[in-house]
């Protein structure tokens, strides 16, 4: 508005206020992705994705130093005569140090301020934190609307509560109790030494290793040269491609800018982890209660380096380099996402519906090494007919819960979206359909959902493409095989064809190169970001070869130091 524009002398005055406001909304409405970028700036000052974890939302907005020093707090009151409210939130522990208090308060999902509550919390922290240090507080209070007075401030920014003293006293007592309990791990910083050492009441702290059990001592804030590691996953300087021969831009690279694609992928939505069926909730609880904490920390903080071969990728976490099995990781991620998105899928519509009998016949022929004989054909046709009728009878359940639609004619026409921006390899559809017919236990509910989820996970996993990898020695698969001809024909052809035995099938080679490039792109820009957000690695991954530590910077530094 022109009147507003005239009073705005400097846009830099209002922009920090906008960023602060959106930051507060971003950690409260964690199911929504927020992005705020100043006009003309290259990077966003606020950038979050939809997540199911409040800690993840706070980490993405306020940083790791805030998120790692938070304590969960919950208080409620159900006495109609004094107070009816429910408060959930996070407060900083005694290790957190800041010069200014950050208090994010939502009452009935509205961003407000309450000066009385703020003062009460500051009084508690004044007796706990070092001098001149202020806390970080996030609270979401729910109470009856009639218990909130919003008319004490002209802009409705500040509110007052009914029976305010009772509510604040309960919250203040819980904050004090949580701070007292957290004081056992307090960290004191030494001043004014240039290398500020952190001394804890415990001698060591536990950090992840390949098996999740190694311990490392707490070191100074000044990072030694042997521990300087890559920290920016968007910086291409540390990836394998920086040391490889640059090829001309592919069609995939020309179609979309890398930055815009990354931005769209980061805006993926993860539905709330809610399951109406007990069996699904049990499977989700099984995942949540059996993950490996060391591997989880590696997954959350890893940096993608590059593909080592057809199956393994290189990931770096702090000073360690890991080989990770892409197929196993993607399969487990897809399985967990199927359960968490249960009955909340978007759809992939097939352009041409695929007849189930033909798909099952293709899968059976691939499995059968002895493909000759009419008896085998008759048996395969019977199996295909039986499985088709079985799946047609389960259409309603498959469509409602898994977004797999089979029309009355027995054609597969719709598949679920498990990860946004990712489409599975359609060459594996026959194997998936056969697996639905043969491997699913349709009698027991829990087993049925588990086996269907496992079949979807195997189908959507990032397997190597069916065409051989054209790099290195794989190029020989795309050379035309020599044709046996007579001597006269060979003499006649010699004038027109040069190097016939070594001629390459360029169309097939181009198709293979595109498939392998698409897979590596999906691993880097879809699998790894989604893995950081959603994957909870099971304990079995620590021992089955999914994660293998191949190098440690400290050990390499000692080796090269001797040279």
N, C-alpha and C positions, 0 to 999 in steps of 0.2 A: 504494500500500500504506500502511496506517495507520502502521506503524513509520517508514517513509520520510517520510511527511507530517509527523510530529512533529518530525523532525530538520531539516526544511526551514523555516527561520525566514523567509526572504525569497525569493519566486520569482524576483526579479530577479537573484539570485546564480547560478542555474543556467541561466537563459535565454541569456545571452551564450555560455555553453559549448555549448549546443545549436546556436545559430546558427553558431558557429565550426566545430563538427563537420560540420554539413550543408553548409557552404560548401566544406569540403575534399572531401567526397564528390561535390558537384556538379561540381567541375572535373575530377575523375577519371572519374566515370561520366557522360561528356558525352552519352551516348545516352539518358539519362533526364532528365526534367524534375523539378526540385525546387522546392518552395514551403514556406516556413516563416513563419507569422504568429502573433504573440503574441495570446492570447485577448483580444478586445475591441479590437484595433488595426485601423485601417482599411486599412493597407498591409502587404504582406509584407516582411520583412527580408531574406529570400532568395527570389529568384524566377528560375528559369532554365528554358529550353526545351531540348529535345533538339536537338543540333547535331552537325555533323561536324567542327567546328573547335575545337581546344583553346583557341586564343586567344580565340574568341568566348565560350567558357564562362568563362574567367578574367575577361574584360571584364565580363560580366554579374554576376559575384560580387564581384570586387575593384575594379572600376572601370577607366576608360580610362587613368588615370595609371599603373596597373600594367601593363596590357596593351601599351601602346605602348612600354614600356621593357624588353621581354623578349627574350631570345636563346634560340633553339632549341639544345638540346644532346643529343648521342647518344654513348654509350660502350658498348663491348661487349668481352667477353673469351671466348675459345674454347679456352684452354689447360687441359686436364683436370688437369694437375699443379698449377696455381696458382689459376685462377679461370675459372668459366663463368657469365657473366651478360650481361644486356642492359639498358641503362638509357636511357630517353628522358625528356625533360623540358624545362623552361624555367627560365632564371635571369635575374635582373634585370641590366641593364647598369650602367655607371658613372654614368648620369644619374639613376638611381632613388635616392631618399633617403627613409629611414624611421627611426624611433627604435627599432623593435623588429623583430627578424627574424621572417619568416613562412616556415616551412619545412613544406611538405606532402610527405610521403614515403609512398609505397605500395610494399610489397614483396609480389609475387605477389597484387596486387589487395587487399591488406589494409593499412589505415591503421595505421602504426606509427611509432615513433621510433627513431633510432640516434644516440646521443650522440656517438660517435666520428666519424661522418660529418658531423654538424652542426658539431663543433669544427673539423674540417679545412676545411670551406667557409668558416667565419667567419674563419679565419686568412688565406685567400686574399683575401677581401674587405677585411680590415683594412688591407691594403697598397694597396688600390685606391680605396675609398670615402672621402669626407671623414670627419673624426673624429665619432664617435658616430652614424654612419649604419649602418643594417642592411639586408641584402638580402631579396629575395623569391625563394624557391626552390620549384619543383615538380619532383619526380622520381618516376618509376615504374620500379622495378627488377624484372626477372624473372630468376629463377634456380632451380635444382632445389630442391624443398622440403627435402630432407635437408641442404642447405647453410645452413639458417636455424635458429638456436637461439632458440626462443620462451619458454624457461623461465628467463629472467634477471630477470623482473619478475612480481610477483604477478598483475597484471591482463593480462599478455601484451602490454602496450602497447609495451614496448621490446624490441628483438631484437638479436642478435649474429650475425655472418656467419662462415662458414668462410673461412679465408684473408682475413680482413677487411682486413688492412693492404694487401694487393695490390689489392683492389677499390677501397678508398678512395683509394689513391694514383693509380690510373688516372682516377677521377672527378675528383679534385682537380687533376690535371694538365690535364684537358680544360677544367675551369672556368677555370683560370688562363689557358689559351690563348685561350678565347673572350672573356674580359674584356680581355685585352691587345689583341685585334683590334678590340674595340668602343670602345676608348678614344679613337679618332680623332674621334668626334662628341660628346665629353663636354661638358656644359653646366655652367657655374659661375654661381652666384647671388650677387648683390652684397648685402652687408649693411652697415648696417641701414637703407638707404634705403627709404622707404615705398613707392616704386614700384620693385619688385625687377625688375631687367633680367636677362634670360637672354642670355649671350654665348657663342656657339659658335665653334668653330674655322673653320667655314664662314660666309661672309657672309650667305647667304640659304638658305632651305629651300623646297622645292617643295610647292605646294598645288594642289588641283584647281581647274579652271575649266570652262567649257562644253566646251572641247576637251581638258581634262586637262593643259595645258601651261603655265599661268601660274605665276609665282613671286611669293612674298610674303616680306617680311623678317620675321624673328622680333621680336615686340613684347614689351612689358612685360606683367606679369601683371595689372596694373590695366587693365580694359577701358575704352577711351574710349567716350563716349556714342554716337558714330557706329557703333560695332561691337557694341552691345548687341543681341542677337538672341534669338529664342525658343529655349529649350532644352528645354522639357518638352512632349513631343508629346501628353501626356494632358490638357494644359490647354486647354480649348476657347476661351479668351479671344482667341487669335490666329487662329482659323479664320474663314472667310468667313461661316459661319452666325451668328456673333455680330452681324453687321451686317445680317442679313436679317430680314424679317417672320416672326415665329414662327407656325407653323401648328399646329393641334390635333394631339395625339399620334396617330400612325398605329397600325394594328394591329401592325406590326412592332415598334414601340417598346414597345407594351404587353405583348408576348409575353415579352420577356426584358430583364432589366436590362443596361445597357451594360457595367457592370463585370464581371458574371458571364460575359457573352459574350466580352469581351476575355480574361478569364482562361482560358476554355476554348480559345480560338483559340491563345493563346500556348503551350498545352500540346501543340501539333501535333508529330508525330514525323516526323523525316526519316531514312529508312533509311541504313544505312552505304553509302558510295559504292563499292560493290563490284559488279563485273560479271564473270560467268563467261565471257562471249563476248568474243573479241578485238575484234570490230567495235564493240560497245557501248563498250568501254574506249577505243578509238580516238576515238570521237565525244565521249566525256567529256574525254579529253585535249585534244582540239581546242578545247573550251570553256575548259578551264583554262589553256591556253597562249596564247589570243588575246583575253583580256578587256582592257578599257580600265581602267588603274589609277586614273585620275582620276575616271571615272564610278563605279567601284566604291566609292571613298571617299565620293562624293556619296550613292550609294544606301544605304550603311551608316549614314550619319549624318543623313539628311534628315528633315524634319518635314512632315507632310501639312497643307496649308492649306485646300484645297477644290477643287471642280471648276470649271474656267474655262468650259467648254462641253461639248458632247456627247462629245468625244474627248480633250481636254487637261485635265490636272489641274495644280494649282500645288503645287510642293514647295519648301521652303526648306532651304538648306544654309548654315550659318554666316551670312555677310552677303549671300548671293546668293539670288535668287528664280528658279525655273526653271519653264517650261512643259514638261510631259512628256506624250508620247503614251501614253495608258493602253492602247490596243489593242496597240501594238508591245511595250510593256513586259510586259504580261500574256502575250502570245503567246510571247515569248522565255523568260519564267519557266516557263511550262507546258512548253515544249520541253525545257528543261534538267531539270525535275523528272521528266518522263517517262523520260528517259535514266537519271537517278540512281535512280529507283524501279523500274527495269526488273525485271519478274518479281516485284515485291514490293508489288503494289497491293492495297488494299482495294476493295470492290465497291459500286457503286450498283445496286440491284435495281429494275428497272422494274416498276411495278405491273401494267401491261398490256403484254406483249411486242408489239413492233412488227414487222409483216411487212416484210421487206426489199424485195420487189417494189413495194409501195405507197410506201415511203419513196423509193425510186429514181425512181418515176414522178413523185412530187411535186417532187423536185429537178430532174428533166428539164423539167417544165412551167414551173418558175420560170426556168430558163435559156433556154428556147425562147420567143423573142418572137412567133413565128407559131405559136400554139397550136392553130389550126384545121386540119382535114384529117385524114381517116382514115389517110393514108399516114404522117403524123407519129406518130399513135397506135400504129400497128403497129411502127414503128421503135423508139419508146420502150419498147414492151412487150418487144421482142427484146433491147434493151440491158439492161432490168431483169432479164430472165431470165438472160442471160449473166453479169451481175455477181453475181446471187444465187447461181448455181452456183459461181462463182469463190470467193466469200466462204465458202460452205458447205464448200468444199474446204480452206480455210485456217483452219477453226474451232479446231483443236487448237493451232496456233501462236498465234493471236490470244488465246485464253483463257489459255494458259500464260504468255505474255510480257507481255500488255497488259490482261488481265482483261476482254476483250471477248468475250462469250459469244453465240454464234448456235446455236440449237437445230436438230435435224435437219429441222424443218419450215421452216427459213429465217426464224425470228423473232429479232429482236434483243432480248435480255432482261437484259443486264448490261453495265455500263460501269465504267471504273476511277475511283477517287478519286485525283485528282492533287494537290489541295490540300484538307486537312481543312476541314470546315465550308463547302465551296464546291461548288455543283451548277451545271453549265453550263446555258445557255439551250437547252431541249429543242426550241425551234422550229428550231434549226440541225442537228438530227439528220439530216434527209434530205440536206442538203448534205454532211455528214460521211460518210455511208454511200456516197454517189456518189463522193466523193473517194477512199475506200478502194478502190472498184472500178476507177476510171479512172486515178488518179495514182500508185499505188504500183507500184514496180518489184519484182516478186516473184522475179526471177531472181537478183539479186545480194544477198547477205545484208546488207552494210553499207548499201547504198542502200535496201533494203526497210525496215530498222529506222528509218532516217533519215526516209523519206517517211511512214511510219506515225506516227512521233513528231510530224512537222510537221503532219499532218492532225489529230491529237489536239490539238496546241497551238492550231491555228486554231479548232477546235470549242470548246475550253474558254476561249479568250481572252475578255476582257470587252468584247465588242462592244456598241455602243449597242443597246438593245432595238428590235425590229422596229416596234413602235408609236411614232409620232412623239412627241417630247418635248412634253408638254402645257404647259410653262412658256412665258411670253411669247407670241410670235406663233403658237406651235404649237397654241394652244387652238382656233384656227379649224378644225383638222382634225377636231375632235370636235363641231362644230355640224352639226345635221341639215340635209341638203340640201333646198331647197324643192321641193315636189311640184307638178307642173302639174295644175291642176284647172279645171273649168268655172266660169263666173261664178256660177251658182246655187249650186254646191257651196261656193264661197268665201264667199258671203253666209251660207250656213247654218252654216259652220264658224267664222265670225268671232266669233260669240257665245260660243263654248266654248273657243277657243284664243287665247292672247295671245303675240305674239312668236314664232310658229312657225318663222320663218326663222332665228331666233337660238337656238332651243332646243338644249341640249347633250345628247349621249349620255352620261348620267352613269355608267352601268355601264362603258362602254368607257373613259371618262375615269379612273374609279377604278382600272381595271386598268392603264392606262398609268402613272398616278402611282405605283402599287405597284411596277411593274417598274423604273421609273427610280430610285425611292428604294432599292430592293433593290440595284441596280447601284452606286449611289454608296456605300451602306453597305459593299458587298463591296470596293470600291476602297479605302476608308479602313481597314477593320478586317481585311481578309484579304489583299488584294494588297500594300499598302504594308508591313505587318509581315513577310509572307513574302518580299518583295523584299529587305528589309534582311538577312534571314537567308541566303537561298539564291541570289539572282540574281548572276551574273557578267556584266555588260553587255559585249557584243562591241564591238570598235573601230568597227564601222560605225555604231553609235548616236550617235557623236560628230558625224557628218556628215549623217545622213539625216533630221534634224528630230525625232528622238525626244526629245532634250534641247535646249531653247532657253533661254538665259539672258535674262531680260526685265528684271531690275533688279539693281542693286548698292547696298547701303546706303551705302557710302562716297560713291559718286557722287551719290546722291540727297541725302545730307547736305550736300554742297558746293553743290548747286543751291539747296536751301532756305535755306542759310546766306546766300546772296546776296540773298534776297528780303526 
